[in-house]
Amino acid sequence: MKPHVVCLMASSLDGRTWSSRWRPKGAGDLFERVHDEIAGDAWVIGRITGQEFAKGKPYPTSATETFPRKPWFARREAKAFGVVLDAHGKIAWGRSDIGGDPIVVVLTEAVSDAHLAGLRSEGVSYIFAGKSELDLALTLDILNRELGIKRLLVEGGGVANGNFLRAGLIDEFYLILCPAVDGARGAPHVFDSAETESSDRRAPITAMTLERTRDLGGGALLLHYKITNADAAASR
């Protein structure tokens, strides 16, 4: 069963997400505050964002053991899980949790046994969702089936958000709109795409309904939208 998927992001007025480049600087703890308020059984980020949390040295390049391409969990019980999309197994973690939330890495079956050995040695759980490319719908199904995830927060970066959006998997969108601008090229947008992706691929959204707005103080606003996707509309 598909979990309910909520995308949460903070952006400047020009839609950019690297707060270190914003002027004036600072979004304070707004993101963490809203994250805790809307809550979820798990949150998911892409590889580039995930790399920012990594502390480990590269794993060995060879392994003495062959591992089945099946889910492996160091822990199955937690208040929330931190899910990271790392299709080709590039992140060496050096930790097993982020902020107390156990890490679950989403891999493809093409990842090496050496990388799996590294994850296991650090107590990092993993699942497989595709042969050589990630299938996000399958990812959601596995998280629900294996860990009972019913509500998932998608929290960046822009490419990961864009992939969920274009797959028609996002049900709600919360945007923290901050009183700042980036004003230069190069930073990702809230929803983005990889350079290799087709520029004419569009999200199957048929409606976005504004549920509420909220003043977060200091000129920041919280916008909350419900999203209707084409497949969902057709099934009603």
C-alpha positions as CSV (number, residue, x, y, z in Angstrom):
1,M,0.0,0.0,0.0
2,K,1.3,3.5,-0.8
3,P,2.0,5.7,2.2
4,H,0.6,9.2,2.3
5,V,3.4,11.4,0.9
6,V,4.0,14.9,2.1
7,C,6.7,17.1,0.6
8,L,8.1,19.7,2.9
9,M,10.6,22.4,1.8
10,A,11.9,25.8,2.7
11,S,12.8,28.2,-0.1
12,S,13.7,31.8,-0.8
13,L,11.3,34.0,-2.6
14,D,12.9,33.0,-5.9
15,G,12.4,29.3,-5.2
16,R,16.0,28.4,-4.3
17,T,16.8,26.0,-1.5
18,W,20.5,26.6,-0.5
19,S,19.9,28.9,2.5
20,S,23.6,29.6,2.8
21,R,23.3,31.7,-0.3
22,W,20.2,33.6,0.7
23,R,20.3,37.4,1.5
24,P,19.5,38.3,4.1
25,K,20.8,35.1,5.7
26,G,19.1,32.7,8.0
27,A,15.8,30.7,8.2
28,G,16.4,29.8,11.8
29,D,14.8,26.6,13.0
30,L,11.6,27.0,10.9
31,F,12.2,23.8,8.9
32,E,12.7,21.7,12.0
33,R,9.7,23.2,13.7
34,V,7.3,22.5,10.8
35,H,8.9,19.0,10.3
36,D,8.1,18.1,13.9
37,E,4.5,19.6,13.6
38,I,3.4,17.7,10.5
39,A,5.3,14.5,11.6
40,G,5.7,11.3,9.8
41,D,6.7,7.6,10.2
42,A,9.7,8.4,8.0
43,W,11.4,11.1,6.0
44,V,13.3,10.7,2.7
45,I,16.1,12.7,1.1
46,G,18.2,12.2,-2.0
47,R,21.8,11.2,-2.3
48,I,23.4,14.6,-2.5
49,T,21.5,15.8,0.6
50,G,22.3,12.5,2.3
51,Q,26.0,12.9,1.6
52,E,25.9,16.0,3.8
53,F,25.2,13.8,6.8
54,A,27.9,11.2,6.1
55,K,30.9,10.9,8.4
56,G,32.5,7.7,7.2
57,K,35.6,6.9,5.1
58,P,35.0,4.9,1.8
59,Y,34.1,1.3,2.3
60,P,36.5,-1.5,1.2
61,T,36.2,-2.2,-2.6
62,S,36.1,-6.0,-2.2
63,A,34.0,-8.4,0.0
64,T,34.5,-12.0,1.1
65,E,30.8,-12.6,1.2
66,T,27.9,-12.5,-1.3
67,F,24.7,-11.0,0.0
68,P,21.2,-11.7,-1.3
69,R,19.4,-8.7,-2.9
70,K,16.8,-8.6,-0.2
71,P,15.9,-6.0,2.5
72,W,18.2,-6.0,5.5
73,F,17.3,-4.2,8.7
74,A,19.5,-3.4,11.7
75,R,16.3,-2.1,13.3
76,R,12.7,-2.4,12.5
77,E,11.2,-0.3,15.4
78,A,11.7,3.4,15.6
79,K,9.6,6.6,16.1
80,A,10.8,7.6,12.6
81,F,13.2,6.4,10.0
82,G,15.6,8.5,7.9
83,V,15.4,7.1,4.3
84,V,18.1,8.0,1.8
85,L,18.0,7.4,-1.9
86,D,21.4,6.1,-2.9
87,A,20.8,4.1,-6.1
88,H,24.5,3.2,-6.8
89,G,25.8,3.0,-3.2
90,K,28.0,6.0,-3.1
91,I,27.6,7.1,0.5
92,A,29.9,5.7,3.3
93,W,28.0,6.6,6.4
94,G,30.2,6.3,9.5
95,R,26.9,6.4,11.5
96,S,23.7,4.5,11.7
97,D,21.2,7.3,12.5
98,I,20.5,10.9,11.7
99,G,19.2,12.9,14.7
100,G,18.3,9.6,16.4
101,D,16.3,8.3,13.4
102,P,17.7,5.0,12.0
103,I,19.0,5.3,8.4
104,V,17.4,3.1,5.7
105,V,19.2,3.3,2.4
106,V,17.4,2.6,-0.9
107,L,19.6,0.9,-3.4
108,T,19.5,-0.8,-6.7
109,E,20.5,-4.4,-7.1
110,A,23.6,-3.3,-9.1
111,V,25.3,-2.1,-5.8
112,S,28.4,-4.2,-4.9
113,D,28.6,-6.7,-2.1
114,A,31.5,-4.7,-0.7
115,H,29.1,-1.7,-0.2
116,L,26.5,-3.9,1.4
117,A,29.2,-5.3,3.8
118,G,30.1,-1.7,4.7
119,L,26.5,-0.8,5.4
120,R,26.0,-3.9,7.6
121,S,29.2,-3.3,9.5
122,E,27.8,0.1,10.5
123,G,24.3,-1.0,11.3
124,V,22.8,0.8,8.4
125,S,19.6,-0.8,7.0
126,Y,18.9,-1.1,3.3
127,I,16.3,-2.1,0.8
128,F,16.4,-2.7,-3.0
129,A,14.0,-0.9,-5.4
130,G,15.1,-1.7,-8.9
131,K,17.7,-3.5,-11.0
132,S,19.8,-0.5,-12.0
133,E,17.5,2.5,-11.6
134,L,15.3,3.3,-8.6
135,D,11.6,2.7,-8.8
136,L,10.0,5.2,-6.3
137,A,6.6,3.6,-6.3
138,L,8.2,0.3,-5.4
139,T,10.3,2.1,-2.8
140,L,7.1,3.3,-1.1
141,D,5.5,-0.1,-1.3
142,I,8.5,-1.8,0.4
143,L,8.7,0.8,3.1
144,N,5.0,0.3,3.9
145,R,5.2,-3.5,3.7
146,E,8.5,-4.0,5.7
147,L,8.4,-1.1,8.2
148,G,4.7,-0.2,8.3
149,I,5.4,3.3,7.0
150,K,2.0,5.1,6.5
151,R,3.1,8.7,6.3
152,L,6.3,9.8,4.6
153,L,7.9,13.2,4.4
154,V,9.8,14.0,1.2
155,E,12.4,16.7,2.1
156,G,14.8,17.1,-0.8
157,G,16.9,17.9,-2.5
158,G,15.3,19.3,-5.6
159,V,16.0,16.4,-7.9
160,A,14.6,13.9,-5.4
161,N,11.5,16.1,-4.9
162,G,11.1,16.4,-8.7
163,N,11.3,12.7,-9.2
164,F,8.5,12.1,-6.6
165,L,6.4,14.9,-8.2
166,R,6.8,13.6,-11.7
167,A,6.0,10.1,-10.6
168,G,2.6,11.4,-9.3
169,L,3.4,10.2,-5.7
170,I,3.1,13.5,-3.7
171,D,-0.2,14.0,-1.9
172,E,0.5,17.2,0.0
173,F,3.0,20.1,-0.3
174,Y,4.1,22.3,2.6
175,L,6.3,25.3,1.5
176,I,8.1,27.5,4.1
177,L,8.5,30.7,2.1
178,C,11.3,32.8,3.6
179,P,11.9,36.5,3.3
180,A,15.1,36.2,1.4
181,V,16.4,35.9,-2.2
182,D,19.2,33.9,-3.8
183,G,19.4,35.9,-7.0
184,A,22.1,33.9,-8.8
185,R,22.2,30.8,-11.0
186,G,23.4,27.4,-9.9
187,A,21.4,26.6,-6.8
188,P,18.6,24.0,-7.0
189,H,14.9,24.8,-7.0
190,V,12.3,23.2,-4.7
191,F,11.4,20.8,-7.6
192,D,14.3,20.2,-10.0
193,S,15.5,17.5,-12.4
194,A,18.9,16.0,-13.3
195,E,20.6,17.3,-16.4
196,T,20.2,13.9,-18.1
197,E,16.4,14.0,-17.7
198,S,14.1,15.0,-20.6
199,S,13.0,18.6,-20.3
200,D,9.4,17.9,-21.5
201,R,8.5,15.4,-18.8
202,R,5.8,17.0,-16.6
203,A,4.1,16.1,-13.3
204,P,0.7,14.5,-13.7
205,I,-0.9,17.1,-11.4
206,T,-4.5,18.0,-12.2
207,A,-5.2,20.3,-9.2
208,M,-3.5,22.0,-6.3
209,T,-5.8,23.2,-3.5
210,L,-4.6,25.7,-1.0
211,E,-5.6,24.3,2.4
212,R,-4.2,27.1,4.6
213,T,-1.6,29.8,5.0
214,R,0.2,30.6,8.2
215,D,2.4,33.4,9.4
216,L,5.5,31.9,10.9
217,G,6.9,35.2,12.1
218,G,9.7,37.3,10.8
219,G,8.1,37.6,7.4
220,A,8.1,33.9,6.7
221,L,4.9,32.1,5.5
222,L,3.8,28.5,5.5
223,L,1.8,27.4,2.5
224,H,-0.1,24.1,2.6
225,Y,-1.5,22.6,-0.6
226,K,-3.3,19.3,-1.3
227,I,-2.3,17.8,-4.6
228,T,-4.5,15.8,-7.0
229,N,-2.6,13.6,-9.5
230,A,-4.1,12.3,-12.7
231,D,-4.1,8.6,-11.7
232,A,-5.7,9.4,-8.4
233,A,-8.4,11.5,-10.1
234,A,-9.1,8.8,-12.6
235,S,-9.6,6.2,-9.9
236,R,-12.4,8.2,-8.1
